[in-house]
Amino acid sequence: MATYVLVHGGGHGGWCYRKVTRLLREAGHEVYAPTLSGLAERSHLPLAEIGLDTHVQDVASLLHYEDLHDVVLVGHSYGGMVITGAADRAIDRIARLVYLDAANPLHGQSLRDIAGPIIEAARTFGETVAGTELVLLPGPEAGMFFGVTDPADLAWMATRLTGHPWRSFEDPLDLRDPDAVYALPQYHIVCTSTLATRDPELVAAARQAGRLWDIDTGHDLMITEPEAVADILLAVATS
């Protein structure tokens, strides 16, 4: 039995993994899909002090308090920043890192450094609420920004997406032991359309190692292609 921890991206919550979580549990595995501070069912928390480090600690704390070991730690989109930081805080609990169409940060980088044009575009549609700048604001068609087109999925997402604190996209990743983190086995599940935008050396190395898969779908591939994502995660756990 494998243990998966699935970390969502900006504006989402643990809810976005519902389909994948069900498939992994039906296959007999233990699955956690936490929601990061300030999002979804945790959106009632004060937002002013929430940044990348808060989200890193969210996941590191889950690993500690649930006493999880040999974890397959998965991060989608902005969640790639979070799982890299959480692995640094709990290196002895992690077996594999999986980047699900995610940011692949180096020590000292922010999401803004990695994906500046995309998130700056999203920022133009943000707003400031009670002194906190929020981006990726919800709306009836907000899911389309994440590559979702099915009307049922869009309606489901519209009632669950929440504004995301901008600060966490600007905060640099602060690793205590980068060498140990980057020595962990890393796997990449990406959208076919994003391959050309990724570090060619990273893509080539991951492909050569048999640790890269691409799925021809939108960015929220855990919603649009849950069976394909689950099948790959099952394969990762036994690799």
N, CA and C of each residue as an Amber inpcrd file, in Angstrom:
protein
   717
   0.8380000  -1.2050000   0.0000000   0.0000000   0.0000000   0.0000000
   0.8670000   1.2460000   0.0000000   0.5880000   2.1560000  -0.8820000
   1.3120000   3.4200000  -0.9470000   0.5470000   4.5020000  -0.1910000
   1.2690000   5.5540000   0.1930000   0.6560000   6.7170000   0.8280000
   0.8870000   7.9250000  -0.0710000  -0.2150000   8.5180000  -0.5010000
  -0.1600000   9.6930000  -1.3610000  -0.6190000  10.9250000  -0.5920000
   0.0790000  12.0300000  -0.7950000  -0.3810000  13.3350000  -0.3360000
  -0.4670000  14.2130000  -1.5780000  -1.6810000  14.6790000  -1.8640000
  -1.9560000  15.4260000  -3.0860000  -2.1670000  16.8990000  -2.7450000
  -1.3090000  17.7520000  -3.2440000  -1.3380000  19.1800000  -2.9160000
  -1.8450000  19.9540000  -4.1290000  -2.8510000  20.7770000  -3.8970000
  -3.4840000  21.5270000  -4.9740000  -2.6990000  22.7830000  -5.3380000
  -3.1550000  23.4330000  -6.3940000  -2.5370000  24.6740000  -6.8440000
  -3.3300000  25.8950000  -6.4290000  -2.9970000  27.0390000  -7.0320000
  -3.6050000  28.3040000  -6.6630000  -5.1040000  28.3370000  -6.8830000
  -5.8210000  28.8930000  -5.9160000  -7.2510000  29.0780000  -6.0200000
  -8.0890000  27.8370000  -5.7870000  -7.4510000  26.6860000  -5.6500000
  -8.1560000  25.4250000  -5.4970000  -8.2040000  24.9950000  -4.0310000
  -8.5140000  23.7600000  -3.8050000  -8.5160000  23.1550000  -2.4760000
  -8.3960000  21.6620000  -2.6540000  -8.3660000  20.9340000  -1.5610000
  -8.2750000  19.4910000  -1.6580000  -9.3940000  18.8840000  -2.4790000
 -10.5020000  19.5980000  -2.5890000 -11.6570000  19.1220000  -3.3450000
 -11.3290000  18.7940000  -4.7990000 -10.3310000  19.4650000  -5.3790000
 -10.0660000  19.2920000  -6.8110000  -9.5430000  17.8970000  -7.1400000
  -9.0720000  17.1760000  -6.1200000  -8.5490000  15.8300000  -6.3310000
  -9.6060000  14.7490000  -6.0730000 -10.8580000  15.1240000  -5.9260000
 -11.8750000  14.1610000  -5.5310000 -11.8870000  12.9190000  -6.4190000
 -11.8470000  13.1160000  -7.7160000 -11.9150000  11.9720000  -8.6370000
 -10.6720000  11.0950000  -8.5290000  -9.5070000  11.7160000  -8.4560000
  -8.2570000  10.9600000  -8.3500000  -8.1670000  10.2440000  -7.0080000
  -8.5660000  10.9380000  -5.9540000  -8.5410000  10.3360000  -4.6210000
  -9.3830000   9.0680000  -4.5790000 -10.5650000   9.1350000  -5.1580000
 -11.4390000   7.9570000  -5.1630000 -10.7770000   6.7830000  -5.8790000
 -10.1680000   7.0380000  -7.0240000  -9.5410000   5.9710000  -7.7940000
  -8.3540000   5.3550000  -7.0460000  -7.5460000   6.1800000  -6.3940000
  -6.3960000   5.6660000  -5.6480000  -6.8440000   4.8540000  -4.4360000
  -7.8730000   5.3140000  -3.7580000  -8.3710000   4.5760000  -2.6000000
  -9.0200000   3.2630000  -3.0190000  -9.7110000   3.2680000  -4.1510000
 -10.2970000   2.0280000  -4.6560000  -9.2140000   1.0040000  -4.9910000
  -8.0160000   1.4820000  -5.3170000  -6.8920000   0.5930000  -5.6030000
  -6.1780000   0.1470000  -4.3360000  -6.6740000   0.5990000  -3.1670000
  -6.1500000   0.1150000  -1.8930000  -5.1020000   0.9750000  -1.2310000
  -4.9900000   2.2240000  -1.6640000  -3.9360000   3.0800000  -1.1330000
  -4.4760000   4.1320000  -0.1630000  -3.5740000   4.6780000   0.6420000
  -3.9080000   5.7340000   1.5970000  -3.6850000   7.0760000   0.9120000
  -4.6860000   7.9530000   1.0100000  -4.6090000   9.2140000   0.2790000
  -5.0370000  10.3720000   1.1700000  -4.2520000  11.4300000   1.1460000
  -4.5750000  12.6880000   1.8180000  -4.5830000  13.7890000   0.7680000
  -5.5830000  14.6590000   0.8230000  -5.6600000  15.7940000  -0.0920000
  -5.9580000  17.0430000   0.7390000  -4.9480000  17.5770000   1.4160000
  -5.1790000  18.7230000   2.3040000  -5.5050000  19.9910000   1.5300000
  -6.1980000  20.8970000   2.1880000  -6.4360000  22.2330000   1.6410000
  -5.4830000  23.2100000   2.3260000  -4.8100000  24.0180000   1.5470000
  -3.8510000  24.9850000   2.0790000  -4.5680000  26.1510000   2.7540000
  -3.8910000  26.7650000   3.7020000  -4.4640000  27.8750000   4.4710000
  -4.9600000  28.9840000   3.5490000  -6.1740000  29.4790000   3.8370000
  -6.7460000  30.5920000   3.1060000  -7.5600000  30.2060000   1.8930000
  -7.6250000  28.9180000   1.5740000  -8.3360000  28.4520000   0.3910000
  -9.5110000  27.5640000   0.7940000 -10.5270000  27.5060000  -0.0910000
 -11.6650000  26.5770000   0.0390000 -12.2160000  26.5920000   1.4650000
 -12.3080000  25.4280000   2.0980000 -12.8990000  25.3730000   3.4390000
 -12.0320000  26.0340000   4.5060000 -10.8480000  26.5150000   4.1090000
  -9.9810000  27.2460000   5.0290000  -9.8860000  28.7260000   4.6200000
 -10.8060000  29.1620000   3.7780000 -10.7750000  30.5540000   3.3030000
 -11.2400000  31.5390000   4.3640000 -11.7660000  31.0260000   5.4810000
 -12.1920000  31.9130000   6.5670000 -11.0040000  32.3930000   7.4020000
  -9.8360000  31.7990000   7.2110000  -8.6660000  32.1790000   8.0020000
  -8.1630000  33.5580000   7.5820000  -7.5500000  34.3020000   8.5090000
  -6.9890000  35.6130000   8.1550000  -5.9640000  35.4760000   7.0300000
  -6.0930000  36.2990000   5.9980000  -5.2850000  36.1310000   4.8020000
  -4.0070000  36.9590000   4.8060000  -3.9420000  37.9720000   5.6270000
  -2.8620000  38.9550000   5.5260000  -1.4750000  38.3450000   5.6650000
  -1.3270000  37.3220000   6.5030000  -0.0040000  36.7600000   6.7710000
   0.2560000  35.4580000   6.0270000  -0.6510000  35.0700000   5.1450000
  -0.4810000  33.7930000   4.4420000   0.4520000  33.9730000   3.2450000
   1.5010000  33.1750000   3.2310000   2.4570000  33.1910000   2.1310000
   2.9000000  31.7780000   1.8070000   3.9230000  31.6640000   0.9880000
   4.4280000  30.3510000   0.5970000   4.8510000  29.5340000   1.8130000
   5.5250000  30.1640000   2.7480000   5.9940000  29.4220000   3.9190000
   4.8300000  28.8510000   4.7290000   3.7160000  29.5760000   4.7760000
   2.5230000  29.0640000   5.4630000   2.0800000  27.7590000   4.8160000
   2.0390000  27.7230000   3.5100000   1.5690000  26.5490000   2.7880000
   2.5570000  25.3930000   2.8920000   3.8420000  25.7130000   2.8780000
   4.8520000  24.6810000   3.1090000   4.6460000  24.0390000   4.4770000
   4.4090000  24.8810000   5.4840000   4.2090000  24.3690000   6.8350000
   2.9080000  23.5720000   6.9420000   1.8710000  23.9750000   6.2030000
   0.6260000  23.2000000   6.1810000   0.9140000  21.7380000   5.8660000
   1.6880000  21.5240000   4.8070000   1.9430000  20.1590000   4.3420000
   2.9450000  19.4500000   5.2510000   3.9910000  20.1460000   5.6630000
   4.9630000  19.5270000   6.5680000   4.2980000  19.1130000   7.8780000
   3.3550000  19.9200000   8.3580000   2.6470000  19.5890000   9.5950000
   1.7570000  18.3670000   9.4160000   1.0880000  18.2730000   8.2730000
   0.2820000  17.0860000   7.9980000   1.1440000  15.8320000   8.0450000
   2.2960000  15.8720000   7.4060000   3.1920000  14.7220000   7.3970000
   3.5950000  14.3240000   8.8120000   3.8470000  15.3260000   9.6520000
   4.2540000  15.0600000  11.0300000   3.1050000  14.5160000  11.8810000
   1.9870000  15.2080000  11.8810000   0.9030000  14.8440000  12.8050000
   0.1810000  13.5640000  12.3920000   0.1810000  13.2560000  11.1040000
  -0.3710000  11.9670000  10.6610000   0.7000000  10.8720000  10.6700000
   1.9310000  11.2500000  11.0190000   3.0700000  10.3200000  11.0930000
   3.2100000   9.5140000   9.8030000   3.2910000  10.2360000   8.6950000
   3.3620000   9.6040000   7.3870000   4.8170000   9.3820000   6.9720000
   5.0580000   8.2530000   6.3440000   6.3970000   7.9070000   5.8660000
   6.2950000   7.3240000   4.4590000   7.4130000   7.3440000   3.7280000
   7.4690000   6.8040000   2.3650000   6.3740000   7.4060000   1.4870000
   6.1930000   8.6870000   1.6110000   5.0860000   9.3860000   0.9580000
   5.4030000   9.6860000  -0.5030000   4.3990000   9.4780000  -1.3440000
   4.4330000   9.9950000  -2.7150000   3.7680000  11.3690000  -2.6430000
   4.5740000  12.4080000  -2.7010000   4.0940000  13.7730000  -2.5010000
   3.8850000  14.4260000  -3.8650000   2.6330000  14.7960000  -4.1330000
   2.2260000  15.2800000  -5.4480000   1.8180000  16.7520000  -5.3430000
   2.2900000  17.5690000  -6.2720000   1.9100000  18.9770000  -6.2840000
   1.4690000  19.4160000  -7.6570000   0.3300000  20.0900000  -7.7270000
  -0.1880000  20.6100000  -9.0010000   0.0750000  22.1040000  -9.0980000
   0.6070000  22.5620000 -10.2260000   0.7520000  23.9800000 -10.5070000
   1.5800000  24.6710000  -9.4050000   1.0280000  25.6820000  -8.7450000
   1.7010000  26.3230000  -7.6070000   2.0830000  25.2940000  -6.5480000
   1.3570000  24.1970000  -6.4680000   1.6760000  23.1460000  -5.5020000
   3.0640000  22.5700000  -5.6670000   3.6750000  22.7560000  -6.8570000
   5.0620000  22.3340000  -7.0210000   6.0090000  23.1100000  -6.1160000
   5.7090000  24.3910000  -5.9080000   6.4800000  25.1910000  -4.9590000
   6.3340000  24.6170000  -3.5500000   5.1070000  24.2740000  -3.2170000
   4.7820000  23.8320000  -1.8560000   5.4140000  22.4850000  -1.5440000
   5.3140000  21.5270000  -2.4650000   5.8560000  20.2000000  -2.1470000
   7.3820000  20.2250000  -2.0840000   8.0070000  21.0920000  -2.8620000
   9.4630000  21.1900000  -2.7960000   9.8880000  21.7100000  -1.4270000
   9.1810000  22.7280000  -0.9340000   9.4870000  23.2510000   0.3960000
   9.1530000  22.2740000   1.4970000   8.0220000  21.5650000   1.3730000
   7.6230000  20.5980000   2.4020000   8.5990000  19.4310000   2.4570000
   9.0980000  18.9960000   1.3070000  10.0900000  17.9240000   1.2960000
  11.3440000  18.3450000   2.0490000  11.7230000  19.5960000   1.9160000
  12.8890000  20.1290000   2.6260000  12.6790000  20.0850000   4.1370000
  11.4470000  20.3070000   4.5790000  11.1400000  20.3070000   6.0170000
  10.9900000  18.8940000   6.5790000  10.6980000  17.9250000   5.7130000
  10.4000000  16.5650000   6.1970000  11.0280000  15.5400000   5.2630000
  12.3000000  15.7030000   4.9890000  12.9710000  14.9080000   3.9710000
  12.8950000  13.4210000   4.2520000  12.9030000  13.0410000   5.5300000
  12.9140000  11.6180000   5.8800000  11.5520000  10.9570000   5.7100000
  10.5350000  11.7270000   5.3880000   9.1840000  11.1750000   5.2290000
   8.7850000  11.0060000   3.7540000   9.6390000  11.4660000   2.8440000
   9.2680000  11.5160000   1.4340000  10.0100000  10.4350000   0.6490000
   9.2460000   9.6770000  -0.1520000   9.8500000   8.6820000  -1.0350000
  10.0060000   9.2110000  -2.4530000   8.9950000   9.9610000  -2.9090000
   8.9970000  10.4530000  -4.2840000   8.2760000  11.7920000  -4.3490000
   8.7110000  12.6300000  -5.2760000   8.0330000  13.8870000  -5.5650000
   7.4480000  13.8060000  -6.9680000   6.1840000  14.2020000  -7.0940000
   5.5240000  14.1820000  -8.4030000   5.0310000  15.5930000  -8.7180000
   5.4870000  16.1340000  -9.8380000   5.1080000  17.4730000 -10.2700000
   4.0300000  17.3410000 -11.3410000   2.8130000  17.7370000 -10.9740000
   1.6360000  17.5650000 -11.8210000   1.3620000  18.8680000 -12.5750000
   1.9040000  18.9560000 -13.7830000   1.8790000  20.2040000 -14.5510000
   2.2160000  21.3760000 -13.6320000   3.3120000  21.2200000 -12.9260000
   3.6310000  22.0840000 -11.7890000   4.9040000  22.8860000 -12.0110000
   5.0660000  23.8870000 -11.1790000   6.3180000  24.6230000 -11.1000000
   7.3990000  23.7040000 -10.5420000   8.6040000  23.8240000 -11.1000000
   9.7620000  23.0580000 -10.6280000  10.8110000  24.0400000 -10.1330000
  10.6530000  24.5210000  -8.9020000  11.4890000  25.6370000  -8.4440000
  12.8800000  25.2280000  -7.9770000  13.7880000  26.1700000  -8.1110000
  15.0970000  26.0750000  -7.4840000  15.0820000  26.9020000  -6.2050000
  16.0290000  26.6270000  -5.3390000  16.1660000  27.4100000  -4.1130000
  16.2590000  28.8990000  -4.4530000  15.4350000  29.7050000  -3.7830000
  15.4650000  31.1480000  -3.9800000  14.5040000  31.6530000  -5.0380000
  13.8910000  30.7630000  -5.7940000  12.9400000  31.1940000  -6.8130000
  11.5370000  31.3210000  -6.2400000  10.7520000  32.2060000  -6.8320000
   9.3300000  32.3250000  -6.5280000   8.5320000  31.8360000  -7.7290000
   7.2470000  31.6490000  -7.5340000   6.4020000  31.2930000  -8.6750000
   6.4090000  32.4230000  -9.7010000   6.5050000  33.6400000  -9.2260000
   6.5610000  34.7830000 -10.1500000   7.8010000  34.7010000 -11.0320000
   8.9110000  34.2150000 -10.4700000  10.1270000  34.0500000 -11.2620000
   9.9310000  32.9970000 -12.3540000   9.2170000  31.9450000 -12.0150000
   9.0830000  30.7960000 -12.9170000   8.0090000  31.0020000 -13.9680000
   6.8770000  31.5560000 -13.5560000   5.7120000  31.6580000 -14.4380000
   5.1850000  33.0810000 -14.4960000   6.0960000  34.0380000 -14.5540000
   5.7330000  35.4470000 -14.4800000   4.6350000  35.8940000 -15.4240000
   4.7740000  35.6650000 -16.7310000   3.7550000  36.1860000 -17.6620000
   2.3540000  35.6600000 -17.3740000   2.2420000  34.3940000 -17.0080000
   0.9230000  33.8070000 -16.7710000   0.2860000  34.3950000 -15.5220000
   1.0480000  34.4400000 -14.4310000   0.4270000  34.9110000 -13.1950000
   0.2820000  36.4290000 -13.1720000   1.1360000  37.1220000 -13.9050000
   0.9540000  38.5770000 -14.0060000  -0.3360000  38.8870000 -14.7710000
  -0.6340000  38.0590000 -15.7770000  -1.8860000  38.2330000 -16.5050000
  -3.0670000  38.0120000 -15.5800000  -2.9650000  36.9810000 -14.7230000
  -4.0410000  36.7120000 -13.7640000  -4.1640000  37.8490000 -12.7570000
  -3.0400000  38.4730000 -12.4420000  -3.0430000  39.5410000 -11.4380000
  -3.8770000  40.7370000 -11.8840000  -3.9190000  40.9770000 -13.1760000
  -4.6760000  42.1270000 -13.6690000  -6.1700000  42.0020000 -13.3970000
  -6.6280000  40.7800000 -13.1160000  -8.0440000  40.5570000 -12.8260000
  -8.2940000  40.3200000 -11.3300000  -7.2570000  40.5900000 -10.5040000
  -7.3940000  40.3900000  -9.0630000  -8.0410000  41.5850000  -8.3830000
  -8.1210000  41.4990000  -7.0730000  -8.6560000  42.6090000  -6.2850000
  -8.0830000  42.5490000  -4.8760000  -8.1610000  43.6530000  -4.1810000
  -7.6840000  43.7140000  -2.8000000  -8.8830000  43.6500000  -1.8650000
  -8.8440000  42.6990000  -0.9600000  -9.9290000  42.4820000  -0.0020000
  -9.3580000  42.5930000   1.4020000  -9.8700000  43.5410000   2.1920000
  -9.4070000  43.7430000   3.5690000  -7.8920000  43.8430000   3.6310000
  -7.3060000  44.5350000   2.6580000  -5.8710000  44.7800000   2.6650000
  -5.0280000  43.6640000   2.0790000  -5.6420000  42.5900000   1.6000000
  -4.8960000  41.4680000   1.0240000  -5.1960000  41.3490000  -0.4680000
  -4.1470000  41.3210000  -1.2680000  -4.3240000  41.1770000  -2.7060000
  -4.6370000  39.7230000  -3.0450000  -5.7490000  39.5090000  -3.7330000
  -6.1790000  38.1660000  -4.1260000  -6.2150000  38.0610000  -5.6480000
  -5.8080000  36.9120000  -6.1490000  -5.8510000  36.6460000  -7.5820000
  -6.5720000  35.3240000  -7.8310000  -6.7640000  34.9930000  -9.0900000
  -7.4900000  33.7760000  -9.4730000  -8.8850000  33.7810000  -8.8520000
  -9.5680000  34.8720000  -9.0420000 -10.8710000  35.0450000  -8.4210000
 -11.9000000  34.0920000  -9.0310000 -12.8320000  33.6130000  -8.2220000
 -13.8450000  32.6840000  -8.7230000 -14.8720000  33.3800000  -9.6050000
 -15.5790000  32.5830000 -10.3840000 -16.6370000  33.0860000 -11.2450000
 -17.2030000  31.9360000 -12.0460000 -18.3110000  32.1550000 -12.7390000
 -18.9820000  31.0780000 -13.4700000 -18.0890000  30.3570000 -14.4790000
 -17.1680000  31.0970000 -15.1110000 -16.3010000  30.4900000 -16.1190000
 -14.8250000  30.4980000 -15.7080000 -14.5630000  30.6430000 -14.4170000
 -13.1830000  30.7240000 -13.9420000 -12.3910000  29.4640000 -14.2670000
 -13.0610000  28.3300000 -14.3040000 -12.3680000  27.0830000 -14.5930000
 -11.7410000  27.0420000 -15.9690000 -12.2210000  27.8780000 -16.8800000
 -11.6560000  27.9080000 -18.2280000 -10.2100000  28.3890000 -18.2140000
  -9.8530000  29.2360000 -17.2430000  -8.4650000  29.6890000 -17.1100000
  -7.5380000  28.5110000 -16.8540000  -8.0820000  27.4400000 -16.2640000
  -7.3010000  26.2510000 -15.9270000  -7.4660000  25.1450000 -16.9620000
  -8.0350000  25.5000000 -18.1200000  -8.1340000  24.5390000 -19.2000000
  -9.2880000  23.5750000 -19.1030000 -10.2840000  23.8970000 -18.2970000
 -11.4660000  23.0390000 -18.1560000 -12.5540000  23.5700000 -19.0890000
 -13.1940000  22.6760000 -19.8130000 -14.2240000  23.0930000 -20.7740000
 -15.5640000  22.4160000 -20.5520000 -15.5820000  21.2840000 -19.8710000
 -16.8420000  20.5680000 -19.6620000 -17.7870000  21.4140000 -18.8030000
 -19.0210000  21.6570000 -19.2490000 -19.9440000  22.5140000 -18.4930000
 -20.2050000  22.0280000 -17.0680000 -20.3080000  20.7220000 -16.8740000
 -20.5540000  20.1910000 -15.5320000 -19.3640000  20.4610000 -14.6190000
 -18.1550000  20.2700000 -15.1450000 -16.9540000  20.5420000 -14.3380000
 -16.8360000  22.0300000 -14.0280000 -17.1390000  22.8760000 -14.9980000
 -17.0690000  24.3190000 -14.7780000 -18.0500000  24.7560000 -13.6930000
 -19.2550000  24.1990000 -13.7140000 -20.2490000  24.5500000 -12.6880000
 -19.8010000  24.0760000 -11.3180000 -19.2130000  22.8940000 -11.2600000
 -18.7110000  22.3440000  -9.9920000 -17.5830000  23.2080000  -9.4400000
 -16.6840000  23.6310000 -10.3020000 -15.5570000  24.4530000  -9.8800000
 -16.0040000  25.8440000  -9.4570000 -17.0030000  26.3960000 -10.1290000
 -17.4360000  27.7710000  -9.8630000 -17.8620000  27.9760000  -8.4230000
 -18.3700000  26.9490000  -7.7900000 -18.8350000  27.0640000  -6.4110000
 -17.7500000  26.7180000  -5.3990000 -16.5390000  26.3920000  -5.8800000
 -15.4860000  25.9430000  -4.9840000 -14.1730000  26.7200000  -5.0960000
 -13.8900000  27.3050000  -6.2370000 -12.6770000  28.1060000  -6.3860000
 -12.7220000  29.3150000  -5.4540000 -11.5740000  29.7020000  -4.9440000
 -11.4810000  30.8680000  -4.0550000 -10.2970000  31.7340000  -4.4730000
 -10.3750000  33.0310000  -4.1760000  -9.2610000  33.9170000  -4.4510000
  -8.0180000  33.4840000  -3.6970000  -6.8710000  33.6390000  -4.3350000
  -5.6050000  33.1640000  -3.7660000  -4.7300000  34.3430000  -3.3490000
  -4.1400000  34.3090000  -2.1460000  -3.2620000  35.4120000  -1.7110000
  -2.0450000  35.5660000  -2.6350000  -1.9320000  36.7320000  -3.2580000
  -0.8460000  37.0000000  -4.2000000   0.5230000  36.8340000  -3.5680000
   0.6350000  37.1740000  -2.3070000   1.9350000  37.1480000  -1.6370000
   2.6360000  35.8060000  -1.8130000   1.8870000  34.7230000  -1.7910000
   2.5150000  33.4030000  -1.8680000   3.1610000  33.1600000  -3.2270000
   2.7310000  33.9050000  -4.2500000   3.3380000  33.7760000  -5.5690000
   4.6310000  34.5820000  -5.6760000   4.8000000  35.5600000  -4.8100000
   6.0090000  36.3930000  -4.8220000   7.0910000  35.8840000  -3.8740000
   6.6940000  35.1130000  -2.8720000   7.6510000  34.6430000  -1.8630000
   8.6650000  33.6830000  -2.4880000   9.9500000  33.8580000  -2.2020000
  10.9610000  32.9240000  -2.7120000  10.9790000  31.6390000  -1.8860000
  11.3040000  30.5590000  -2.5390000  11.4260000  29.2650000  -1.8620000
  12.7310000  29.2340000  -1.0750000  12.6250000  28.9760000   0.2070000
  13.7960000  28.9720000   1.0870000  14.0580000  27.5440000   1.5490000
  15.0420000  26.8990000   0.9280000  15.3770000  25.5230000   1.2590000
  16.5650000  25.4780000   2.2150000  16.4830000  24.5970000   3.1980000
  17.5700000  24.4350000   4.1560000  18.6560000  23.5080000   3.6120000
  18.2300000  22.4920000   2.8320000  19.1680000  21.5050000   2.2870000
  18.7620000  21.1760000   0.8500000  19.0500000  22.0840000  -0.0730000
  18.6360000  21.8650000  -1.4660000  19.1620000  20.5600000  -2.0540000
  20.3810000  20.1950000  -1.7390000  20.9550000  18.9830000  -2.3170000
  20.1410000  17.7500000  -1.9450000  19.6920000  17.6880000  -0.7000000
  18.8990000  16.5350000  -0.2620000  17.5510000  16.4990000  -0.9680000
  16.9390000  17.6660000  -1.1490000  15.6400000  17.7240000  -1.8240000
  15.7760000  17.2840000  -3.2730000  16.7780000  17.7970000  -3.9720000
  16.9110000  17.4940000  -5.3950000  17.4450000  16.0860000  -5.6400000
  17.9070000  15.4200000  -4.5730000  18.3240000  14.0170000  -4.6960000
  17.1370000  13.0600000  -4.6310000  15.9680000  13.5450000  -4.1800000
  14.7830000  12.6990000  -4.1400000  14.3470000  12.3470000  -5.5660000
  13.8290000  11.1450000  -5.7730000  13.2950000  10.8090000  -7.0960000
  12.1560000  11.7510000  -7.4730000  12.2570000  12.3510000  -8.6470000
  11.2470000  13.3030000  -9.1070000  10.5990000  12.8030000 -10.3940000
   9.2780000  12.9370000 -10.4370000   8.4820000  12.4860000 -11.5680000
   7.6610000  13.6730000 -12.0820000   7.3600000  13.6570000 -13.3670000
   6.6940000  14.7950000 -13.9790000   5.5370000  14.3080000 -14.8490000
   4.3470000  14.7930000 -14.5280000   3.1580000  14.5480000 -15.3430000
   2.7300000  15.9190000 -15.8460000   2.8100000  16.1210000 -17.1390000
   2.5850000  17.4590000 -17.6750000   1.5440000  17.4250000 -18.7840000
   0.9860000  18.5760000 -19.0600000   0.1110000  18.7180000 -20.2130000
   0.9790000  18.8010000 -21.4630000   0.5680000  18.1160000 -22.5220000
   1.3320000  18.1140000 -23.7690000   1.6300000  19.5360000 -24.2310000
   0.6630000  20.4180000 -24.0460000   0.8150000  21.7900000 -24.5400000
   1.8690000  22.5930000 -23.7840000   2.2530000  22.1650000 -22.5950000
   3.2380000  22.9230000 -21.8180000   4.6600000  22.3990000 -21.9860000
   4.8350000  21.2900000 -22.6840000   6.1720000  20.7060000 -22.8130000
   7.1760000  21.6880000 -23.3950000   6.7470000  22.4260000 -24.4050000
   7.6710000  23.3370000 -25.0900000   8.1210000  24.4910000 -24.2030000
   7.3980000  24.7780000 -23.1320000   7.7300000  25.9030000 -22.2650000
   8.6280000  25.4900000 -21.1070000   8.9240000  24.2140000 -20.9970000
   9.6610000  23.7130000 -19.8440000  11.1570000  23.6050000 -20.1260000
  11.9340000  23.5410000 -19.0590000  13.3880000  23.4180000 -19.1560000
  13.7260000  22.1830000 -19.9830000  14.3440000  22.3560000 -21.1440000
  14.6000000  21.1990000 -22.0030000  15.5110000  20.1570000 -21.3640000
  16.4480000  20.5940000 -20.5310000  17.3300000  19.6360000 -19.8640000
  16.5570000  18.8070000 -18.8550000  15.6610000  19.4450000 -18.0990000
  14.8390000  18.7150000 -17.1390000  13.9500000  17.7130000 -17.8550000
  13.3210000  18.1550000 -18.9440000  12.4310000  17.2680000 -19.7020000
  13.2000000  16.0820000 -20.2650000  14.3690000  16.3490000 -20.8480000
  15.1610000  15.2760000 -21.4490000  15.6230000  14.2690000 -20.4010000
  16.0780000  14.7680000 -19.2620000  16.5480000  13.8680000 -18.2080000
  15.4170000  13.0290000 -17.6420000  14.2550000  13.6750000 -17.4200000
  13.1170000  12.9430000 -16.8820000  12.6160000  11.9000000 -17.8750000
  12.5930000  12.2500000 -19.1450000  12.1400000  11.2940000 -20.1620000
  13.0930000  10.1070000 -20.2530000  14.3800000  10.3910000 -20.2380000
  15.3700000   9.3150000 -20.3240000  15.2680000   8.3650000 -19.1370000
  14.9220000   8.9200000 -17.9670000  14.8010000   8.1030000 -16.7540000
  13.4490000   7.4010000 -16.6630000  12.5600000   7.6450000 -17.6180000
  11.2290000   7.0490000 -17.5570000  10.3520000   7.6880000 -16.4980000
  10.6080000   8.9770000 -16.2330000   9.8810000   9.6820000 -15.1730000
   9.0960000  10.8740000 -15.7090000   8.7260000  10.8310000 -16.9700000
   7.9360000  11.9140000 -17.5520000   6.8010000  11.3410000 -18.3850000
   5.6110000  11.8700000 -18.1490000   4.4270000  11.5150000 -18.9190000
   3.7560000  12.8150000 -19.3500000   3.1960000  12.8440000 -20.5490000
   2.3990000  13.9980000 -20.9320000   1.0060000  13.5400000 -21.3280000
   0.0320000  14.3600000 -20.9520000  -1.3760000  14.0860000 -21.2130000
  -1.9250000  15.2680000 -21.9980000  -2.6050000  14.9700000 -23.0990000
  -3.1220000  16.0280000 -23.9590000  -4.4560000  16.5260000 -23.4110000
  -4.3700000  17.4480000 -22.4740000  -5.5670000  17.9800000 -21.8140000
  -5.2380000  19.3440000 -21.2220000  -6.2040000  19.9390000 -20.5200000
  -5.9970000  21.2400000 -19.9060000  -5.1890000  21.1600000 -18.6240000
  -4.8430000  22.3250000 -18.1100000  -3.9560000  22.4290000 -16.9400000
  -4.4930000  21.6740000 -15.7240000  -5.7860000  21.7210000 -15.4840000
  -6.3740000  21.0020000 -14.3450000  -6.6170000  19.5480000 -14.7190000
  -5.5400000  18.8430000 -15.0120000  -5.6550000  17.4840000 -15.5350000
  -6.1810000  16.4870000 -14.5140000  -6.1190000  16.8040000 -13.2250000
  -6.7100000  15.9070000 -12.2260000  -8.2400000  15.9550000 -12.2830000
  -8.7840000  17.0250000 -12.8960000 -10.2360000  17.1430000 -13.0860000
 -10.6390000  16.6250000 -14.4620000  -9.8480000  16.9640000 -15.4800000
 -10.2340000  16.6170000 -16.8460000  -9.8370000  15.1960000 -17.2530000
  -8.7540000  14.6590000 -16.6630000  -8.2870000  13.3090000 -17.0020000
  -7.9000000  12.5430000 -15.7290000  -8.8460000  12.3500000 -14.8020000
  -8.5010000  11.7180000 -13.5240000  -8.0200000  10.2760000 -13.6560000
  -8.5890000   9.5190000 -14.5890000  -8.1770000   8.1290000 -14.7430000
  -6.7180000   8.0460000 -15.2000000  -6.3460000   8.8800000 -16.1690000
  -4.9680000   8.8780000 -16.6560000  -3.9960000   9.2930000 -15.5590000
  -4.3710000  10.3210000 -14.7980000  -3.5050000  10.7780000 -13.7050000
  -3.3660000   9.6920000 -12.6520000  -4.4550000   9.0760000 -12.2560000
  -4.4070000   8.0270000 -11.2410000  -3.5670000   6.8490000 -11.7120000
  -3.7160000   6.4510000 -12.9530000  -2.9300000   5.3290000 -13.4780000
  -1.4330000   5.6220000 -13.4070000  -1.0470000   6.8430000 -13.7400000
   0.3550000   7.2040000 -13.6720000   0.8380000   7.2310000 -12.2290000
   0.0410000   7.7790000 -11.3310000   0.4550000   7.8120000  -9.9230000
   0.6030000   6.4090000  -9.3710000  -0.2380000   5.4910000  -9.7920000
  -0.0920000   4.1000000  -9.3650000   1.2230000   3.5160000  -9.8840000
   1.5790000   3.8610000 -11.1040000   2.8340000   3.3810000 -11.6690000
   4.0330000   3.9790000 -10.9520000   3.9350000   5.2590000 -10.5830000
   5.0340000   5.9330000  -9.8760000   5.3300000   5.2230000  -8.5620000
   4.3060000   4.8290000  -7.8440000   4.4760000   4.2360000  -6.5140000
   5.2220000   2.9130000  -6.5700000   5.2210000   2.2470000  -7.7090000
   5.8940000   0.9470000  -7.8170000   7.1700000   1.0290000  -8.6390000
   7.5630000   2.2250000  -9.0270000   8.7580000   2.3670000  -9.8640000
  10.0300000   2.3090000  -9.0340000
